[in-house]
């Protein structure tokens, strides 16, 4: 029985986009949280799993696939992309970066619906889900999402961006566009960024974005 539960846990995590919580796994496998936790700790001890705190949630992931998934977008590549945007589009860069970020999110959902379906099974509201995704695929960023009433929410991004402030701002526009694109698809309504606050301490940046319905 124990081997069967371990196998089912590993199978479920192979199919997960950004990992699964203990509760997710318990619900999927119809086993108590205490039982699932016992096997998760055992698999972690064997070096097969890792766990990561994302906002209020603890996500479990396969150790052998986690790094390959995380490195979808490296910080250096993202910053070079943002620099290229500035050189190509000049004064229009922020607006274009935002729209491209939004389009990327929608295209990904369209081209990879199986990933979108798996993401729906992750615990939390739409703001928490997109925060988990952005943190998971980004290098050196911590991202949290908080859903409020009436399709409002807060996204907080912390960590290292680009060495140049202008480049960092464009990268943030790409990220913000992708977040809005996902949220509009998930919530079924048009959204806008109502306010944003950016602070910088040494090499780290913290950005708090408030998102509301139009």
C-alpha positions as CSV (number, residue, x, y, z in Angstrom):
1,X,0.0,0.0,0.0
2,X,2.8,2.4,0.9
3,X,4.5,1.9,-2.4
4,X,1.2,2.5,-4.2
5,X,0.8,5.9,-2.5
6,X,4.3,6.9,-3.2
7,X,3.9,6.0,-6.9
8,X,0.6,8.0,-7.0
9,X,2.2,11.0,-5.4
10,X,5.1,10.9,-7.9
11,X,2.7,10.5,-10.8
12,X,0.5,13.5,-9.7
13,X,3.6,15.7,-9.3
14,X,4.9,14.8,-12.8
15,X,1.7,16.2,-14.2
16,X,1.6,19.4,-12.1
17,X,2.7,22.7,-13.6
18,X,3.9,24.5,-10.5
19,X,3.8,21.7,-7.9
20,X,1.0,20.7,-5.5
21,X,0.2,21.4,-1.9
22,X,-0.4,18.7,0.7
23,X,-4.1,19.4,0.5
24,X,-4.1,19.2,-3.3
25,X,-2.5,15.7,-3.1
26,X,-4.8,14.5,-0.3
27,X,-7.8,15.5,-2.3
28,X,-6.5,14.0,-5.6
29,X,-5.5,10.7,-4.0
30,X,-8.4,10.6,-1.5
31,X,-6.0,10.0,1.4
32,X,-5.8,12.0,4.7
33,X,-3.5,14.9,4.9
34,X,-1.6,13.2,7.7
35,X,-1.0,10.2,5.6
36,X,0.1,12.2,2.6
37,X,2.5,14.3,4.7
38,X,4.1,11.1,6.1
39,X,4.8,9.9,2.5
40,X,5.9,13.3,1.3
41,X,8.5,13.5,4.1
42,X,9.7,10.0,3.2
43,X,10.1,10.8,-0.5
44,X,11.9,14.1,0.4
45,X,14.2,12.1,2.6
46,X,15.0,9.8,-0.3
47,X,15.9,12.8,-2.4
48,X,13.0,12.6,-4.8
49,X,11.0,15.6,-3.7
50,X,11.6,19.2,-2.7
51,X,9.2,21.7,-1.1
52,X,9.0,25.4,-1.6
53,X,7.0,28.1,0.3
54,X,5.1,30.3,-2.2
55,X,3.1,32.9,-0.4
56,X,0.8,31.2,2.1
57,X,1.3,27.8,0.4
58,X,3.9,25.1,0.6
59,X,4.3,23.4,-2.8
60,X,5.8,20.0,-3.4
61,X,7.7,19.3,-6.6
62,X,9.8,16.5,-8.1
63,X,13.5,17.3,-7.5
64,X,14.7,15.9,-10.9
65,X,12.3,18.1,-12.9
66,X,12.1,21.3,-10.8
67,X,15.3,22.9,-12.1
68,X,14.5,22.3,-15.7
69,X,11.1,23.9,-15.3
70,X,12.4,26.8,-13.2
71,X,14.9,27.9,-15.9
72,X,12.3,28.7,-18.5
73,X,13.2,32.4,-18.1
74,X,16.6,33.4,-16.7
75,X,17.2,36.8,-15.3
76,X,20.0,37.6,-17.8
77,X,17.9,36.6,-20.8
78,X,14.9,38.6,-19.5
79,X,17.0,41.7,-19.0
80,X,18.6,41.4,-22.5
81,X,15.1,41.1,-24.0
82,X,14.0,44.3,-22.1
83,X,17.1,46.2,-23.4
84,X,16.2,45.1,-27.0
85,X,12.7,46.5,-26.5
86,X,14.1,49.9,-25.4
87,X,16.4,50.1,-28.4
88,X,13.6,49.1,-30.8
89,X,10.6,51.0,-29.5
90,X,12.0,54.0,-27.6
91,X,9.3,56.1,-26.0
92,X,6.6,53.5,-26.8
93,X,8.5,50.7,-25.0
94,X,6.5,50.5,-21.8
95,X,3.2,50.3,-23.6
96,X,4.4,47.8,-26.1
97,X,6.1,45.6,-23.4
98,X,2.9,45.5,-21.4
99,X,0.8,44.4,-24.5
100,X,3.4,41.8,-25.5
101,X,3.4,40.4,-22.0
102,X,-0.4,40.2,-22.1
103,X,-0.3,38.5,-25.5
104,X,2.3,36.0,-24.3
105,X,0.1,34.8,-21.5
106,X,-2.9,34.4,-23.7
107,X,-0.9,32.6,-26.4
108,X,0.5,30.2,-23.9
109,X,-2.9,29.4,-22.5
110,X,-4.2,28.8,-26.1
111,X,-1.2,26.7,-27.2
112,X,-0.8,24.7,-24.0
113,X,-4.4,24.2,-22.6
114,X,-3.2,21.1,-20.7
115,X,-1.0,23.3,-18.5
116,X,-3.8,25.7,-18.0
117,X,-6.1,22.9,-16.9
118,X,-3.5,21.7,-14.4
119,X,-3.1,25.1,-13.0
120,X,-6.8,25.3,-12.2
121,X,-6.2,22.5,-9.7
122,X,-3.8,24.5,-7.7
123,X,-5.2,25.8,-4.4
124,X,-6.0,29.5,-4.1
125,X,-7.6,32.3,-6.1
126,X,-6.5,33.6,-9.5
127,X,-4.1,36.1,-7.9
128,X,-2.4,33.5,-5.9
129,X,-2.1,31.1,-8.9
130,X,-0.5,33.6,-11.2
131,X,1.9,34.7,-8.4
132,X,3.0,31.1,-8.0
133,X,3.6,30.7,-11.7
134,X,5.6,33.9,-12.1
135,X,7.8,33.1,-9.1
136,X,8.3,29.5,-10.3
137,X,9.6,30.4,-13.7
138,X,11.5,33.5,-12.7
139,X,15.0,33.6,-11.4
140,X,15.6,35.4,-8.0
141,X,12.1,36.7,-7.6
142,X,9.6,36.2,-4.8
143,X,6.0,36.8,-5.9
144,X,2.8,36.9,-3.8
145,X,-0.8,37.4,-4.8
146,X,-3.8,38.4,-2.7
147,X,-7.3,38.4,-4.1
148,X,-9.8,41.0,-2.7
149,X,-13.5,41.6,-3.4
150,X,-15.0,42.6,-6.8
151,X,-12.1,41.2,-8.9
152,X,-9.5,43.3,-7.1
153,X,-6.2,42.1,-5.9
154,X,-2.6,42.8,-5.0
155,X,0.6,41.4,-6.6
156,X,3.8,41.9,-4.7
157,X,7.1,41.2,-6.5
158,X,10.4,41.2,-4.6
159,X,14.0,40.3,-5.7
160,X,16.7,41.1,-8.1
161,X,15.8,42.5,-11.6
162,X,18.2,44.2,-14.0
163,X,21.3,46.3,-13.2
164,X,19.8,49.3,-15.0
165,X,16.6,50.8,-13.6
166,X,15.1,51.6,-17.0
167,X,15.6,48.0,-18.1
168,X,14.1,46.8,-14.9
169,X,11.0,48.9,-15.5
170,X,10.5,47.4,-18.9
171,X,10.9,43.9,-17.6
172,X,8.3,44.7,-14.9
173,X,5.9,45.9,-17.7
174,X,6.3,42.5,-19.5
175,X,5.5,40.7,-16.2
176,X,2.6,43.0,-15.4
177,X,1.2,42.4,-18.9
178,X,1.4,38.6,-18.5
179,X,-0.3,38.8,-15.1
180,X,-3.1,40.9,-16.5
181,X,-3.5,38.6,-19.5
182,X,-3.8,35.6,-17.3
183,X,-6.2,37.2,-14.8
184,X,-8.5,38.5,-17.5
185,X,-8.7,35.0,-18.9
186,X,-9.3,33.5,-15.5
187,X,-11.8,36.1,-14.2
188,X,-13.6,36.8,-17.4
189,X,-13.4,40.5,-17.1
190,X,-11.2,43.4,-18.3
191,X,-8.7,44.6,-15.7
192,X,-6.4,47.6,-15.2
193,X,-3.5,48.4,-12.9
194,X,-4.9,50.9,-10.5
195,X,-1.7,51.8,-8.7
196,X,1.9,50.6,-8.3
197,X,4.6,51.3,-5.8
198,X,8.2,50.6,-6.4
199,X,11.0,50.7,-3.7
200,X,14.6,49.7,-4.0
201,X,17.0,48.6,-1.3
202,X,20.6,47.8,-2.4
203,X,20.2,45.1,-5.2
204,X,16.6,44.2,-4.4
205,X,13.4,45.8,-5.8
206,X,9.9,45.5,-4.3
207,X,6.9,46.3,-6.4
208,X,3.4,46.3,-5.2
209,X,0.7,46.4,-7.9
210,X,-3.0,46.9,-7.2
211,X,-5.3,45.5,-9.9
212,X,-8.9,46.3,-10.3
213,X,-11.7,45.7,-12.8
214,X,-12.2,48.4,-15.5
